[in-house]
Amino acid sequence: MLKEKIARVFAEQFGGEGIFYASAGRINLIGEHTDYNGGFVFPGAIDKVIMAEIRPNGLDKVRVRSIDIDEYVEFGLEEKDAPSESWARYIFGVCREVLKRGGKVEGFDAVFAGNVPLGAGLSSSAALESCFAYAVNDLFNDNRIEKFELARIGQSTEHNYCGVNCGIMDQFASVCGKEGNLMRLDCRSLEYEYYPFHPEDYDLVLIDSCVKHELKDSPYNRRRESCERVAALLGVGTLRDADMDMLEAKREEMSEEDYKRAKYVIGEKERVLDVCDALEKGDYERVGRNMYATHEGLSKDYEVSCEELDFLNDVARETGVTGSRIMGGGFGGCTINLVSKKLHDDFVKEAVDRFEKKYGHAPKVYDVVISDGARRL
């Protein structure tokens, strides 16, 4: 058990015991490449976490042991004290961002470990940030910092200390996740609401292709520029405010590539809203049809899929899986699959066997359950 392992190492490293905190990795059911277009995303926290045992130490420094990386780091709380180890910069960044906002941070000892799969697109870094942000808020600030601000602290940590210009979705899902609920986040207003997710006859299964294709140019920036060009041509701030009729009316005035990119984004906006309606009615078959449509759009119009992910999507369709799509930015990583329980074992076996036969290595399989976000244990 994760907790027992952390407790044992904490006692060895620091003596005694501290308080346990955890925060979750996340999935995004639908709503891909919509965040920078002012649209909606639809994430949920999962039952894979980063967990830490933490105790104030009365010193002016933080002492942290990572079990998974098997490293120990000490650092002060001034800007000049930034550690060189990349994993420790996430924790240092959280402390600095709390202090910048007028919050309080004192020295503490911590040991942490996790079971969020690395490199599978489940946002282990956001889980790490959220775990420590929640803990610092609880230990030193009487939980006065609102949850959404904790998510912003994680996002600012990525921007200012880790060199990643990410959106808010990962940290938001990790902090605000609620068991049995997905969350629709409006990336423009940052308003959000919970939607019940109780697929009693279905499982959520991630199939990790274990491939990540090296890209010679900047595909995200190129796609973003396409979207911005079309929005300007249509006279709207972002594609959030465009519809298919507007796009078709100006089709002759844009390149085929720009048209395809915008067509996907506008369609995805509608799919997210349709999935929200379907979940309120308990219509998981409709959710699944939208997932397949998203994959088709990401593959053919947005062109961020790859052969391996298209292959896994085809296997899902051929074995009768309710819904399947690429999850994340693309060019490798996972498919997320909504699978009826009676098909689960057959689908997993088929996907693993056929993928290994074709590509020479087996994909990894993760069953995930929608769970709570950051919390004190």
URGI-V397517 format. One record per residue. N is the residue number from 1. RES is the residue in three letters. SS is DSSP state (H for helix, E for strand, L for the rest). Layout:
n->N res->RES ss->SS
n->N res->RES ss->SS
This chain:
n->1 res->MET ss->L
n->2 res->LEU ss->H
n->3 res->LYS ss->H
n->4 res->GLU ss->H
n->5 res->LYS ss->H
n->6 res->ILE ss->H
n->7 res->ALA ss->H
n->8 res->ARG ss->H
n->9 res->VAL ss->H
n->10 res->PHE ss->H
n->11 res->ALA ss->H
n->12 res->GLU ss->H
n->13 res->GLN ss->H
n->14 res->PHE ss->H
n->15 res->GLY ss->L
n->16 res->GLY ss->L
n->17 res->GLU ss->L
n->18 res->GLY ss->L
n->19 res->ILE ss->E
n->20 res->PHE ss->E
n->21 res->TYR ss->E
n->22 res->ALA ss->E
n->23 res->SER ss->E
n->24 res->ALA ss->E
n->25 res->GLY ss->E
n->26 res->ARG ss->E
n->27 res->ILE ss->E
n->28 res->ASN ss->E
n->29 res->LEU ss->L
n->30 res->ILE ss->L
n->31 res->GLY ss->L
n->32 res->GLU ss->L
n->33 res->HIS ss->L
n->34 res->THR ss->L
n->35 res->ASP ss->H
n->36 res->TYR ss->H
n->37 res->ASN ss->H
n->38 res->GLY ss->L
n->39 res->GLY ss->L
n->40 res->PHE ss->E
n->41 res->VAL ss->E
n->42 res->PHE ss->E
n->43 res->PRO ss->E
n->44 res->GLY ss->E
n->45 res->ALA ss->E
n->46 res->ILE ss->E
n->47 res->ASP ss->E
n->48 res->LYS ss->E
n->49 res->VAL ss->E
n->50 res->ILE ss->E
n->51 res->MET ss->E
n->52 res->ALA ss->E
n->53 res->GLU ss->E
n->54 res->ILE ss->E
n->55 res->ARG ss->E
n->56 res->PRO ss->E
n->57 res->ASN ss->L
n->58 res->GLY ss->L
n->59 res->LEU ss->L
n->60 res->ASP ss->L
n->61 res->LYS ss->E
n->62 res->VAL ss->E
n->63 res->ARG ss->E
n->64 res->VAL ss->E
n->65 res->ARG ss->E
n->66 res->SER ss->E
n->67 res->ILE ss->L
n->68 res->ASP ss->L
n->69 res->ILE ss->L
n->70 res->ASP ss->L
n->71 res->GLU ss->E
n->72 res->TYR ss->E
n->73 res->VAL ss->E
n->74 res->GLU ss->E
n->75 res->PHE ss->E
n->76 res->GLY ss->E
n->77 res->LEU ss->L
n->78 res->GLU ss->L
n->79 res->GLU ss->H
n->80 res->LYS ss->H
n->81 res->ASP ss->H
n->82 res->ALA ss->L
n->83 res->PRO ss->L
n->84 res->SER ss->L
n->85 res->GLU ss->L
n->86 res->SER ss->H
n->87 res->TRP ss->H
n->88 res->ALA ss->H
n->89 res->ARG ss->H
n->90 res->TYR ss->H
n->91 res->ILE ss->H
n->92 res->PHE ss->H
n->93 res->GLY ss->H
n->94 res->VAL ss->H
n->95 res->CYS ss->H
n->96 res->ARG ss->H
n->97 res->GLU ss->H
n->98 res->VAL ss->H
n->99 res->LEU ss->H
n->100 res->LYS ss->H
n->101 res->ARG ss->L
n->102 res->GLY ss->L
n->103 res->GLY ss->L
n->104 res->LYS ss->L
n->105 res->VAL ss->L
n->106 res->GLU ss->L
n->107 res->GLY ss->L
n->108 res->PHE ss->E
n->109 res->ASP ss->E
n->110 res->ALA ss->E
n->111 res->VAL ss->E
n->112 res->PHE ss->E
n->113 res->ALA ss->E
n->114 res->GLY ss->E
n->115 res->ASN ss->L
n->116 res->VAL ss->L
n->117 res->PRO ss->L
n->118 res->LEU ss->L
n->119 res->GLY ss->L
n->120 res->ALA ss->L
n->121 res->GLY ss->L
n->122 res->LEU ss->L
n->123 res->SER ss->L
n->124 res->SER ss->H
n->125 res->SER ss->H
n->126 res->ALA ss->H
n->127 res->ALA ss->H
n->128 res->LEU ss->H
n->129 res->GLU ss->H
n->130 res->SER ss->H
n->131 res->CYS ss->H
n->132 res->PHE ss->H
n->133 res->ALA ss->H
n->134 res->TYR ss->H
n->135 res->ALA ss->H
n->136 res->VAL ss->H
n->137 res->ASN ss->H
n->138 res->ASP ss->H
n->139 res->LEU ss->H
n->140 res->PHE ss->H
n->141 res->ASN ss->L
n->142 res->ASP ss->L
n->143 res->ASN ss->L
n->144 res->ARG ss->L
n->145 res->ILE ss->L
n->146 res->GLU ss->L
n->147 res->LYS ss->H
n->148 res->PHE ss->H
n->149 res->GLU ss->H
n->150 res->LEU ss->H
n->151 res->ALA ss->H
n->152 res->ARG ss->H
n->153 res->ILE ss->H
n->154 res->GLY ss->H
n->155 res->GLN ss->H
n->156 res->SER ss->H
n->157 res->THR ss->H
n->158 res->GLU ss->H
n->159 res->HIS ss->H
n->160 res->ASN ss->H
n->161 res->TYR ss->H
n->162 res->CYS ss->L
n->163 res->GLY ss->L
n->164 res->VAL ss->L
n->165 res->ASN ss->L
n->166 res->CYS ss->L
n->167 res->GLY ss->L
n->168 res->ILE ss->L
n->169 res->MET ss->H
n->170 res->ASP ss->H
n->171 res->GLN ss->H
n->172 res->PHE ss->H
n->173 res->ALA ss->H
n->174 res->SER ss->H
n->175 res->VAL ss->H
n->176 res->CYS ss->H
n->177 res->GLY ss->L
n->178 res->LYS ss->E
n->179 res->GLU ss->L
n->180 res->GLY ss->L
n->181 res->ASN ss->E
n->182 res->LEU ss->E
n->183 res->MET ss->E
n->184 res->ARG ss->E
n->185 res->LEU ss->E
n->186 res->ASP ss->E
n->187 res->CYS ss->L
n->188 res->ARG ss->L
n->189 res->SER ss->L
n->190 res->LEU ss->L
n->191 res->GLU ss->L
n->192 res->TYR ss->E
n->193 res->GLU ss->E
n->194 res->TYR ss->E
n->195 res->TYR ss->E
n->196 res->PRO ss->E
n->197 res->PHE ss->L
n->198 res->HIS ss->L
n->199 res->PRO ss->L
n->200 res->GLU ss->L
n->201 res->ASP ss->L
n->202 res->TYR ss->E
n->203 res->ASP ss->E
n->204 res->LEU ss->E
n->205 res->VAL ss->E
n->206 res->LEU ss->E
n->207 res->ILE ss->E
n->208 res->ASP ss->E
n->209 res->SER ss->E
n->210 res->CYS ss->E
n->211 res->VAL ss->E
n->212 res->LYS ss->E
n->213 res->HIS ss->L
n->214 res->GLU ss->L
n->215 res->LEU ss->L
n->216 res->LYS ss->L
n->217 res->ASP ss->L
n->218 res->SER ss->L
n->219 res->PRO ss->H
n->220 res->TYR ss->H
n->221 res->ASN ss->H
n->222 res->ARG ss->H
n->223 res->ARG ss->H
n->224 res->ARG ss->H
n->225 res->GLU ss->H
n->226 res->SER ss->H
n->227 res->CYS ss->H
n->228 res->GLU ss->H
n->229 res->ARG ss->H
n->230 res->VAL ss->H
n->231 res->ALA ss->H
n->232 res->ALA ss->H
n->233 res->LEU ss->H
n->234 res->LEU ss->H
n->235 res->GLY ss->L
n->236 res->VAL ss->L
n->237 res->GLY ss->L
n->238 res->THR ss->L
n->239 res->LEU ss->H
n->240 res->ARG ss->H
n->241 res->ASP ss->H
n->242 res->ALA ss->L
n->243 res->ASP ss->L
n->244 res->MET ss->H
n->245 res->ASP ss->H
n->246 res->MET ss->H
n->247 res->LEU ss->H
n->248 res->GLU ss->H
n->249 res->ALA ss->H
n->250 res->LYS ss->L
n->251 res->ARG ss->H
n->252 res->GLU ss->H
n->253 res->GLU ss->H
n->254 res->MET ss->L
n->255 res->SER ss->L
n->256 res->GLU ss->H
n->257 res->GLU ss->H
n->258 res->ASP ss->H
n->259 res->TYR ss->H
n->260 res->LYS ss->H
n->261 res->ARG ss->H
n->262 res->ALA ss->H
n->263 res->LYS ss->H
n->264 res->TYR ss->H
n->265 res->VAL ss->H
n->266 res->ILE ss->H
n->267 res->GLY ss->H
n->268 res->GLU ss->H
n->269 res->LYS ss->H
n->270 res->GLU ss->H
n->271 res->ARG ss->H
n->272 res->VAL ss->H
n->273 res->LEU ss->H
n->274 res->ASP ss->H
n->275 res->VAL ss->H
n->276 res->CYS ss->H
n->277 res->ASP ss->H
n->278 res->ALA ss->H
n->279 res->LEU ss->H
n->280 res->GLU ss->H
n->281 res->LYS ss->L
n->282 res->GLY ss->L
n->283 res->ASP ss->L
n->284 res->TYR ss->H
n->285 res->GLU ss->H
n->286 res->ARG ss->H
n->287 res->VAL ss->H
n->288 res->GLY ss->H
n->289 res->ARG ss->H
n->290 res->ASN ss->H
n->291 res->MET ss->H
n->292 res->TYR ss->H
n->293 res->ALA ss->H
n->294 res->THR ss->H
n->295 res->HIS ss->H
n->296 res->GLU ss->H
n->297 res->GLY ss->H
n->298 res->LEU ss->H
n->299 res->SER ss->H
n->300 res->LYS ss->H
n->301 res->ASP ss->H
n->302 res->TYR ss->L
n->303 res->GLU ss->L
n->304 res->VAL ss->L
n->305 res->SER ss->L
n->306 res->CYS ss->L
n->307 res->GLU ss->H
n->308 res->GLU ss->H
n->309 res->LEU ss->H
n->310 res->ASP ss->H
n->311 res->PHE ss->H
n->312 res->LEU ss->H
n->313 res->ASN ss->H
n->314 res->ASP ss->H
n->315 res->VAL ss->H
n->316 res->ALA ss->H
n->317 res->ARG ss->H
n->318 res->GLU ss->H
n->319 res->THR ss->L
n->320 res->GLY ss->L
n->321 res->VAL ss->L
n->322 res->THR ss->L
n->323 res->GLY ss->E
n->324 res->SER ss->E
n->325 res->ARG ss->E
n->326 res->ILE ss->E
n->327 res->MET ss->E
n->328 res->GLY ss->L
n->329 res->GLY ss->L
n->330 res->GLY ss->L
n->331 res->PHE ss->L
n->332 res->GLY ss->E
n->333 res->GLY ss->E
n->334 res->CYS ss->E
n->335 res->THR ss->E
n->336 res->ILE ss->E
n->337 res->ASN ss->E
n->338 res->LEU ss->E
n->339 res->VAL ss->E
n->340 res->SER ss->E
n->341 res->LYS ss->H
n->342 res->LYS ss->H
n->343 res->LEU ss->H
n->344 res->HIS ss->H
n->345 res->ASP ss->H
n->346 res->ASP ss->H
n->347 res->PHE ss->H
n->348 res->VAL ss->H
n->349 res->LYS ss->H
n->350 res->GLU ss->H
n->351 res->ALA ss->H
n->352 res->VAL ss->H
n->353 res->ASP ss->H
n->354 res->ARG ss->H
n->355 res->PHE ss->H
n->356 res->GLU ss->H
n->357 res->LYS ss->H
n->358 res->LYS ss->H
n->359 res->TYR ss->H
n->360 res->GLY ss->L
n->361 res->HIS ss->L
n->362 res->ALA ss->L
n->363 res->PRO ss->L
n->364 res->LYS ss->E
n->365 res->VAL ss->E
n->366 res->TYR ss->E
n->367 res->ASP ss->E
n->368 res->VAL ss->E
n->369 res->VAL ss->L
n->370 res->ILE ss->E
n->371 res->SER ss->L
n->372 res->ASP ss->L
n->373 res->GLY ss->L
n->374 res->ALA ss->L
n->375 res->ARG ss->E
n->376 res->ARG ss->E
n->377 res->LEU ss->L
